[in-house]
């Protein structure tokens, strides 16, 4: 009896895999999108790189200076679903993404699909990057390909059942991937730029917003704080009723990490501040204006 149940379950799982492989497109980036892209602008690519915080996850722990540009991966992220390990995204052709085409890169960044067409885990915030301008993603691709290559192999995630069944992510993506901006209320022009930086590139909501049972960010509780995945304390809210700093104080904090009371950023925010400090002052001001205009 058990043997028959196991065989039946295996056949059902295989049938489900074939169905999802057939129903869900493997190459969502259209030819017209690719044709409209200009050659990568590496200066803008660097700006997108720092806004997106790529080094925070994909560089080695404690990396300083030029070492922050060696994106060999390996950092561990503990979650209720198991442990995710940041992959190697250096331009190494074997261990990293050096042999990816630009189209494959955009598939991954904005549609959560690997070069083989299989879905990527949303610990990688493609749910935010999907809102980005494809040209910004193309510029980022060019910049990443200009960085040092590293041969370190990516580590496999250590996830619990059933979250280790990757094809099930097709259904997760069908449920959550097509969401638009969390804040749709009218905003000033400066705050619209800030929304793009916060929601699309910097993916601040990934940490500062609580999640539902399947791990999707809850847009109904946008930037209202969330439990710390480490189990220690709570990640603070960024809404105006909780973050009462002035626009200038928020922008200054994003530059130097010092609060108005002369306390300093700690934990993961240290890396975030280092990234934000690489942006232009008008970008930090736009982020601050967006936070001040949050509902």
Phi, psi and omega in degrees: 000312180297323179298318179295321179296318180296316180296317180297317179296319180295317179295321179296318179296317180294319178297321177296321178297314179298321180296312181294324179296328181278318187284317187267125183296143181269343183230076185290339179286124184276160178297325180293324176297314180295320182294333182279351184280138173274169174301145183303133173265107187291331178295315176290326177301321178294321179296317178294321179303312182285323177297322181281350177067033184302320182293334182298328181257324193259351173269165182292150175303131178078007181297141180232154174056226183296339179294339178289349180262003175264102191261062184279350178075194177110342180296140182262140178232110182278132178222174177290349179264352183132197183251126174259143178242127179297132182277168174286119176241023174286167182281022173294130186289336182261308185272335184249219184244024183296334180260008177284141170280166178298322179298318178296322178296314179294325176302315182291314186292323190246350179227004173064035179239134175283173179302335179274002179088351180281151182288148176265152178290139183285010165299332169276118195281055176293341176297335174270313183298338180297340178277352185283156174294126180306328178294323175299321178292324176294320178295321177297318177304312180299319180294316180299323180290345179270354185273168181296140176276149178221134185274005182296132181282143177291148180266141178292144175294153178244086187249154179274159176287138007264011185288348177274005177268094189300318181301338178297340180292340174304317181288322176300315180295323178297327181282322194237345191286332187274011179295148177264207180296145177288322180258113180247000178293156179303138181228157173291163180302320180293320180291331176296318175297319178297321178299318179300316180292316184287311189274326185264309187268304186283347179042048181300328181295340180299329179256323190267009178232140179289165184236158176277186185297331181261012173089004179279141177299134181273101181297338178287347178239036189303122176059028178264017180091163184200160174297145176284125181304335179287346182088358182255108176073197184223141177284129191287156175285157180241008180288154187301332179289336181258319179262094188266009178296157176286167177302316180296322180292322177295314180298320179294320178299320179291344179266318187237351176082007180259131178282167177302336179266014176068021166280169182234156180296148178224174177062217183295337180295339177300314178294320180299316180297320178299324177289312183297329179294342179276350181277170176284151179305326181290334176291315179295323177294322180293320176299315180298319180295320177300314180297324179289335181264003178302143177300000000 
